[in-house]
């Protein structure tokens, strides 16, 4: 049994659209989703009538008690399909580990199998009024009784615990993380639709930011936003007749189920062991290696994820990410610097949940990044979530060659 992805280069991204990213939009999320979907379809040189597949990952990533309402706080594939296409052939939503890579997999599988010819993939994020993680619960039972009363609830302590482990294990200076956040904000400030457009961050501002779950500062967290992005995917054969340079899906891997722990307990060893396994399966599936990737886009919903992905991918030695970033290793403006946050990531755009990484791969590999266009961008890697609880997709400027190899 082989883990090789048999559809390498058979499906391509051919168009995109992105809304402005706002802390609170002035209209319902569904209205923005419909507009963005239609814009993405037009960008691909198509009309809504030919879109016969719709996929998404509609998770509303809050640990609070906010109501989930389709078209308002989330937008499912079914909701959007009903407002774009009169008779879609394929409608699916991914629910599981690795939200955006899972949605890409649904789109690819639909096209390769013939279930759909043109698939619209979207992601819609909502920031509800009030505290994002507000929860009125006053009593708990089950596993949560051992964590929630002590304040261990929600994503902040979930990431603070392994980050603390990292700092203590490797003697890392917490101030080194400024290099990650400043880099993300620098690049996000250059992107017109970013929440942080024209608003970079200095190292001094990083150090002055309030601590919200020691050692995590407020600016170590992506800001909740309202925003929508959409992509159109189709077969490599059909993509040749469309207006933009296709970007091909070379393959993907998703993290396996993590070890059973108390709720939201992510030990550092679990993160790294799971991440190494995810990366191994990614290279096995695609036939690429990290040495082939010239546009790695690392997930940064919380800044420590960048350390974890750098080390899981082998971009720096284990325990050295803090020194690597401090010494300019991820400065995308520096010759030889890795452009791991060249698209701004979540810290530089807002909580768009993997969209910035996927979009930067598409824009750079298709030659559509404008003034931000990099000299060399042929193989992109879009990571999502934690290395042990997410996934990654490899994109290429080249389709599959004869014999099934690059």
Secondary structure, 3 states (H helix, E strand, C coil): CCCCCCCCCCEEEEEEEECCCECCCCCCHHHHHHHHHHHHHHHCCCCHHHCCEEEECCCCCCCCCCCCCECCCECCHHHHHHHHCCCCCEEEECCCCCHHHHHHHHHHHHHHHCCCCEEEEEEEECCCCCCCCCCCCCCCCHHHHHCHHHCCCCHHHHHHHHHHHHHHHHCCCHHHHHHHHHHHHHHHCCCCCCCCCCCCCCHHHHHHCCEEECCEEHHHECCCCEEEEEEEEEEHHHHCCCCCCCEEEEEEEECCCCCCCCCCCCCHHHHHHHHHHHHHHHHHHHCCCHHHCCEEECCCCECHHHHHHHHHCCCCCCCCHHHHHHCCCCCCCCCCCCCCCCCCHHHHHCCCCCHHHHHHHHHHHCCCCHHHCCCCCCEEEEEECCCCCCEEEEEECCCCCHHHCC
